[in-house]
Amino acid sequence: MNTDHWLNMLVYRITISKFARSLKGSGFPARWNPVGSYMLYTASSASLACLENLVHRSGEELKNDFKIVCIEIPNALKIETIPIRNLPKNWELFKNYNFTQKQGDEWLKKSKSAILKIPSAIIANEVNFLINPAHRDAKKIKIKSIESFKFDPRLKN
């Protein structure tokens, strides 16, 4: 039993219930991956995971059955970083997805780490973490807990 788990990093993911137990990624295109490139998006906090969902889902979708997944990443794992200073002006805009998708896809293909730390496009100075499920170290990343999650009805999209 790992008694040092408190030393490990925790990241969060809010997802539809049927995907909660999977650490594989969907392969659907998003900010950091083109279609067919599998990566799992996580946030550095539960509140950031909530905001990430809010900006990508419509009001009706927020009524689905969601889970919040707490994922434990061993501190011994290498984490690569894309610093915000290395991104072009207005990188967060939809029109620049091509640039960020290329960055994420290159990271997946090089497979030097299972984790990529990226800036949040929503909150300056906050970060998200991408997980490469195909990396050999991905099997060391574990789901710590899964709990029901409901979006507060006052949150509107």
Beta strands, then each sheet from edge to edge (+ up, - down):
strand 1: 9-16
strand 2: 40-43
strand 3: 66-73
strand 4: 79-81
strand 5: 115-119
strand 6: 127-131
strand 7: 142-149
sheet 1: 1+ 3- 7+
sheet 2: 2+ 6- 5+ 4+
end
